Amino acid sequence: MSEFLQQLINALSLGAIYALLALGYTMVYGVLRFINFAHADVFMIGAFTGSYVAKHVPSGTLVGGLAVLFAAMVVCALLGVLIERLAYRPLRRAPVLNVLITAIGVSLLLEYGVQLTAGANPRSFPAVFPVTRFQLGPLTVSSNQLVVIAVALALLGALQWIIYRTRLGAAMRAVSLNPRAAQLVGINLNTVIAFTFALGSALAGAGGVLYALNYPSIDPFMGVMPGLKAFVAAILGGIGSLPGAALGALILGTAETFVGGSAYSTYKDAIAFGLLIVIMLFRPAGLLGRFTVEKV
């Protein structure tokens, strides 16, 4: 039982990080109906921003840690708006394939741009929050795991409030439902889409810092596998559904953690993606996704 609870804590921590990434994928898809494959590299930029800011704030303190987290979210939010404005907005009426290729190009640009400026070698991520270990009977809980879970819950709560309690959130839901009708009632599509990118990218930046806390090594390609798994989590829960993205992330994080702690640890990635295939066979729209009819 103690081993089960220990793995459950690890799973919640990993699932919370995947959730922050998956929400960005699903928000952009809900508004624009395409997958922003550069999102995973915004996650990487968040980790590198946190590493840079950590050198200029008190290290290992709560204030310093929050400053690092806030700076990473702001930089990534601005980067998300810039990507949308320069790369995606000119292609808004273009075929989806053009946008997909552009997203892959932006992803490669960010990866190799960071490699050119920061180097290809992995670097250690500083301990930006106070690090302690708590012994709860047979369980060992790291303060970094508690920070990840607490920050993720706070950000998810803030996102829920923005989406369902603010005018911009109502505008996002309207654009997601029917962009043309939203325009007819006076909603500015450019503003809503830019805000969606900023919000999703800020969550990705926070996810990058939180991921680097538990896996303290960063490199220009660190976002590839977490981004892919977060994308799978978004599909698993139902792409376009915010609760679905969070649920899919928790399921994927739990599956990966428990398999990783078993005799089949080398197959944890294969089992995670196999889980997606199995669920898609029975629920093609995802666990919380809605079946829709599309005109072709």
Helices and strands as residue ranges (DSSP letters): H 2-32, H 39-53, G 54-56, H 62-83, I 84-88, G 89-91, H 96-118, E 123-124, E 133-136, E 139-142, H 143-165, H 167-177, H 179-184, H 189-214, E 217-218, H 224-237, H 242-260, G 265-267, H 268-282
